[in-house]
Amino acid sequence: MTDADGAIYVYGVIAGSDRTDIESAGVGSSDTPVRRVASDGVAALVSDIPRGPLAAARDLRAHWRVLEEAAAETTVLPVQFGTVMESEEAVRDSLLAPNAERLEALLDALADKVQLTVKGFYDEEQLLREIVNEAPAVARMRERTQRLPEAASYYDRIRLGELVSAEVDRRRARDAELVLGRLEPLAAAAKAEPVTGKDGAFAAAFLVPRQGIDDFSRAVKGLADELSDRIRIRYVGPLPPYSFADDEAVGAGTWA
């Protein structure tokens, strides 16, 4: 329990019988140990934290390090960054006990599985060349805007941007379908995720059994080689199952 000047920071939830040790320092201080608070068959990974604002970038990295260290050894349900509760009793009474049945069911469903995330990024110059070569309407409009003075081609340039955007969307849908079709059979579950940036091609999270990581990684490498002339793939994991944990079941705390 913390004193009157502190509170409890919550990282995630594990099985109550789990004795995984966390060596990474907790949020708020380089010497803050992470410990367990257990109740009704489940346990929260927590650390003491002084009351006050979090240092967003530094503390977010600490939050991730704790969860990723836990995920390397066991099944952990991540709790949203910034979840702070007033005491160990609050962790037990407000987070763990009311949700114990759902948390245990979710831990069982995710047991021995990790999240692997695959994102693709276009070579923008190559993408534009493909669109101009393969979409006659884009090629014609592009030629027209290049012939006309800038003021006279204003609306044509707007239309050209719309045509290019539509073609990019079509390619994103096609490439996402390819990636999901190739990788989803190797996973227990898969989720398409929002694409970020103008060069974003696809993004997906996969829930993969630990014993299947090597096969999945080989499939990702095969895709990376196949698409290397136009798409760069970023492959991240193993991670805690961020995209597959039930946020409502895990819950979130606030400053008391």
Secondary structure, 3 states (H helix, E strand, C coil): CCCCCEEEEEEEEEECCCCCCCCCCCCCCCCCCCEEEEECCEEEEEEEEECCCCCHHHHHHHHHHHHHHHHHHCCCEECCCCCEECCHHHHHHHHHHHHHHHHHHHHHHHCCEEEEEEEEEECHHHHHHHHHHHCHHHHHHHHHHHHCCCCCCHHHHHHHHHHHHHHHHHHHHHHHHHHHHHHHHHCCEEEECCCCCCCEEEEEEEEEEHHHHHHHHHHHHHHHHHHCCCEEEEEEEEECCCCCCCHHHHCCCCCC
